[in-house]
Amino acid sequence: MSSGRVNYPKCVICDGASRPHWMLGSHRLYRCDGCGNSFCYPVPTDEELAHYYRTYHLSASEGGLYDVVDARMQADFPAKLAMIRKLGPVGRLLDVGCGKGYFVDYCSRQGIQAQGIDLSASAIEYAKANHQGEYYCGKLEQASELGFEDPDQLFDTMTMWATIEHVSDPASLLRAAMSRLNVGGMLHLDTGIGNDWMDRSLPGNVQWYDPPQHLFVFSEQGMRRLCEDVGFKIVRYTGCFERTPARWWMRVVRNGVATLLFAMVARALGLTKSMKQTTRFPMGNLQSISLQRTK
């Protein structure tokens, strides 16, 4: 006789128990009761993801999705490079999940030896045709097979801007990054944050819940645990990245007011429960973290 108990998937970061949190079509996300990470399960196969990203970086007229995101991210490049330089010499840089190569091109024009790697063939084709730097198509875990000029040469700096939430095995990606960093080298990444004050307060969910584009929405606790379990030392962390202090204050005020208004309206209309599984709001904080390989 069945006990009626439902066995939900274990968290792939901390092995904790999870429960259903969000869904979009056939894609379901579960939130870990322990570390607060949300993750897509079942995880799309590599073939399914490759099919998705074949059009992802195409132009909007060709059915692509990334033009607007690209433009917004480029505005952050000067602040991000300044942050990297503040924490140590840049040296040889690899941008993981480089997309169309805009950050690699920006760094190259600043005199940095920069390379990029991305899973999207269309993005890499664009980068090679339009930008400075070296580019490779594939997964970092298979970098030795991708034709790096010197596969044994390690990097001093790696970046993963809005990348780690897209991969099916983030721990494997971070281990691959560590294996290709010099001792003392730095990895800088950012990703949307879940289970923070805004995510908990909104009657629906912040913009990061978007499978199969985003397979993970990391909480601060879950992100810290993931990085430390792999072996990185956390050097810098912020749960709300902005390129200037003025923009940071504007974001805090705007998000606070919007969150309060959305919550009041949803409660007044009795929509809180139904919106929880179906609604995304075009806002959310971006967590940013700098990691160091120490041994």
Rosetta blueprint (number, residue, H / E / L):
1 M L
2 S L
3 S L
4 G L
5 R L
6 V L
7 N L
8 Y L
9 P L
10 K L
11 C L
12 V L
13 I L
14 C L
15 D L
16 G L
17 A L
18 S E
19 R E
20 P E
21 H E
22 W E
23 M E
24 L E
25 G L
26 S L
27 H E
28 R E
29 L E
30 Y E
31 R E
32 C E
33 D L
34 G L
35 C L
36 G L
37 N L
38 S E
39 F E
40 C E
41 Y L
42 P L
43 V L
44 P L
45 T L
46 D H
47 E H
48 E H
49 L H
50 A H
51 H H
52 Y H
53 Y H
54 R H
55 T H
56 Y H
57 H L
58 L L
59 S L
60 A H
61 S H
62 E H
63 G L
64 G L
65 L L
66 Y L
67 D H
68 V H
69 V H
70 D H
71 A H
72 R H
73 M H
74 Q H
75 A L
76 D L
77 F H
78 P H
79 A H
80 K H
81 L H
82 A H
83 M H
84 I H
85 R H
86 K H
87 L L
88 G L
89 P L
90 V L
91 G L
92 R L
93 L E
94 L E
95 D E
96 V E
97 G L
98 C L
99 G L
100 K L
101 G L
102 Y H
103 F H
104 V H
105 D H
106 Y H
107 C H
108 S H
109 R H
110 Q L
111 G L
112 I L
113 Q L
114 A E
115 Q E
116 G E
117 I E
118 D E
119 L L
120 S L
121 A H
122 S H
123 A H
124 I H
125 E H
126 Y H
127 A H
128 K H
129 A H
130 N H
131 H L
132 Q L
133 G L
134 E E
135 Y E
136 Y E
137 C E
138 G L
139 K L
140 L H
141 E H
142 Q H
143 A H
144 S H
145 E H
146 L L
147 G L
148 F L
149 E L
150 D L
151 P L
152 D L
153 Q L
154 L L
155 F E
156 D E
157 T E
158 M E
159 T E
160 M E
161 W E
162 A L
163 T L
164 I H
165 E H
166 H H
167 V L
168 S L
169 D L
170 P H
171 A H
172 S H
173 L H
174 L H
175 R H
176 A H
177 A H
178 M H
179 S H
180 R L
181 L E
182 N E
183 V E
184 G E
185 G E
186 M E
187 L E
188 H E
189 L E
190 D E
191 T E
192 G E
193 I E
194 G L
195 N L
196 D L
197 W H
198 M H
199 D H
200 R H
201 S H
202 L L
203 P L
204 G L
205 N E
206 V E
207 Q L
208 W L
209 Y L
210 D L
211 P L
212 P L
213 Q L
214 H L
215 L L
216 F E
217 V E
218 F E
219 S L
220 E H
221 Q H
222 G H
223 M H
224 R H
225 R H
226 L H
227 C H
228 E H
229 D H
230 V H
231 G L
232 F L
233 K E
234 I E
235 V E
236 R E
237 Y E
238 T E
239 G L
240 C L
241 F L
242 E L
243 R L
244 T L
245 P H
246 A H
247 R H
248 W H
249 W H
250 M H
251 R H
252 V H
253 V H
254 R H
255 N H
256 G H
257 V H
258 A H
259 T H
260 L H
261 L H
262 F H
263 A H
264 M H
265 V H
266 A H
267 R H
268 A H
269 L H
270 G L
271 L L
272 T H
273 K H
274 S H
275 M H
276 K H
277 Q L
278 T L
279 T L
280 R E
281 F E
282 P L
283 M L
284 G L
285 N L
286 L E
287 Q E
288 S E
289 I E
290 S E
291 L E
292 Q E
293 R L
294 T L
295 K L
